Amino acid sequence: MSKIQEALRKIQGSRTSREGEAGKDVDAEDTTVVARLVDHVADDDTIDTNKHILHLDQEALRDAGLMAPEYHAELLANQYRDIKRPLIAHAFGKRATRVERGNLIMVTSAIAGEGKTFTSINLALSMARERDHSVLLVDADVAKPHISQMFAANHEPGLLDILEHGDHDLESTILPTDAEGLSVLPAGKPRASAAELLASDAMERIVTQLSTTSSGRIVIFDSPPLLQTSEAKILARLSGQIAMVVRAERTPRDVVEA
């Protein structure tokens, strides 16, 4: 019996016992109980009252330059549809060659300031609209965890905590958002040993778990810049596909080639 079914059974039993009380209106109270329960139900039909839902504040993201202005929203949506189609096709073998670990997609750039976090967020939102897939956005830019900050999850346990301690269950550390189909794995507490943790056997196990736990899940890693950190090179070896962001007419050609 699911948690919801069990709760409804208890409510019905409570209602029966109180039906004899004259003038007692229990419907409003019962509905409130069900609404509170449904608010905490995850995809696996369990209730975890310790896991809160992250709010996607689009205005805050626009102010931070991480979402396009509303008058560009339709144009941007069409552009990200074009970007996501081949990535999804190769991730799941949909009329394209299936890539090993293709559902693990790293979004990076050569240097900072090219728009990789902008792309990570908007690509994740676009993919989350797919009917057959869910998206996990991983804040793997552990030195500058912008995604964790923008989702107000920078004080939550995250990737680095799991890697170092191993006492956090991976799936319970993943936080749902109020954008349907999108969840977030925060970066976790900053550590000087971040590069070593990402290069550890534990990271290999986590990546394997992320890629196989849900058949329709797409995992997007917001990565550090390739030429400025060692962590990005580690993530590149673990990912099945890499989307490299280049800022038009700004990024030098020799930097892109490097």
Summary of the structure (lengths in Angstrom):
residues: 258
radius of gyration: 21.3
end to end distance: 56.9
largest distance: 82.0
contacts: 755
relative contact order: 0.16
helix: 45%
strand: 13%
